């Protein structure tokens, strides 16, 4: 179930990335994705399992929290990188469709 939820989350991120207009917005969104996956998922899982503090899931979850945080950071970094690249790709496609070039000289010429 978790891989399907992660896939749905990544698809949702790609949809959001299509509407980000600036690199700063893309960077902030990618950072939010990283933090949510790196910290939110492991800590949310602990909160869910520890509704009864003496349950076996709570004990195992607390003992494996450093491993969960490390795995979450790795998955979060990959997901954030994919979101960042998707946002830049959508921005580049939008810029090329509007007739702009990647050259800074063309931008300077357009200002004059």
Protein Blocks (a to p, Z undefined) as FASTA:
>chain_A
ZZmmmmmmmmmmmmmmmmpmbfklmmmmmmmmmmmmmmmmmmmmmmmmmmpmkbmklmmm
mmmmmmmmmmmmmmmmmmmmmmmmmmmmmmmmmmmmnopafbfklmmmmmZZ
